[in-house]
Amino acid sequence: MAEAAGVQRRPRVFYGWWIVLCSWVGDFFSLGISFYGFSLFIKPMSEELGWSRGALSFALTIRSLVNIALGPVVGRILDRWGPRFLMAGGALAAGAALLFLSQVHSILQFYLIFGLL
């Protein structure tokens, strides 16, 4: 009856598009900081630590391979326990990685911490 009186309801945005938007924003910031932002630190880190830029860049390769391998595992965790559990675990792992990275003295330690953790 309300439509007959000239009142039109705006169609609601499908909830899935909000999830896509939030996922995109999260990926935008995480990739921007962890992947593209890493290029800002390669030269100062190679000069300070005495490691080549190729050796430092290899840590990104390790990280990418670990992300590929853990994708199905993360998907199962996400399906089973939801995003809150995964986000809390990821925040704790990221904090621990930053603490451990401050104590790195060899390239192997850097690979293990930056690439795996």
N, C-alpha and C positions, 0 to 999 in steps of 0.2 A: 504494500500500500504506500510505503514511503517513496518508492521509486516513481510511482504514478504522480506524486505531488511535486516532482521535479528535483528531489534530493538524490544526488548520486553518491554512492560510496566509492572512495578511492580503492583500487585493488591493493591488497597488502603485498609486500615484498616477500617472496618465498624465503623461508628460514634458511634454506641451504645456501643462498647467496650471501647471507651474513657470515656463515661459516667460511665460505670461500674468501670473503673479504678479510676476515680476521687471520686466516691462514696466509694469505698473500702479504699482509702487513708484517706478520711474524717472520716469514721468509725474507722479506725485503730487508728488515733490520738485522737478522742473524747473518745473512749472506753478506750484507754490506759491511758489517763489523768484522766478521771472522774471515771472510775470503778476500774481499776487495780492500778492506782496511789493512790486511796483513802486508800488502805491498808498500805501505808507508813505513813499515818498520824493518824491511829487509836490509836496506842499506845501513842504517844505524846499528842494527844487530850484527851484521856481518863485520862491520868495523870494530865494534866493541868486543865481540866474542872471538873474532879471528876465524870465523867459519865462512865458507864460500856461500854465495847467494843460491847456488844450485843445491847445496846441502840443506840450507834453510827451506827452500821451496819444496824439497822432497817431503818435508813434514806435512805439507798440504796434500800431497799425493797419498800419504799414509792415512790422513784424516778422511779423505774422500773414499778410499777403499774400505775403511772401517765403517763409514756411514752406509755404504752400499751393502756391506755384509750384515749390518745390524738393522736394516730397514724392516725386514720381515719380523724380527724379534720385537722391535718397537711397535709395530702394527698390532701384534698379538697382545702386548702389554696394554696398549691403548684401548683395544676392544674389551679386554678383560676387566681392567681397573679404572679406565677413564683417563682424561687428560690431567686431572689434578695430581694424581700419583706420579705421572710421567714428568710433569712440569716441576714438581718438588724435587724429584730425583735428579733431573737435569740441572736445576739451580744448585743443588749440593755438589754435583760433579763439577760444574763450571767453577764454583768457588774453590773447591779443592784443587782443581787444575791451576788456577791462578796462584794459589799459595805455593804449590809445588814448582811452578815455573819460575818463581822468584828465587829458587834455590838451585837452578840448573847450572852445572859446570861442564858437562860434556854433551856432544851432539847426540849420543845414544839416549841420554836422559831426556833431551829435548824431544826426540822422536817418540819415546814412550809416553811422555806426559802430553805433549801437544797433539800427537797423532792418535793416541788411544783414549786418553781421558777427556 
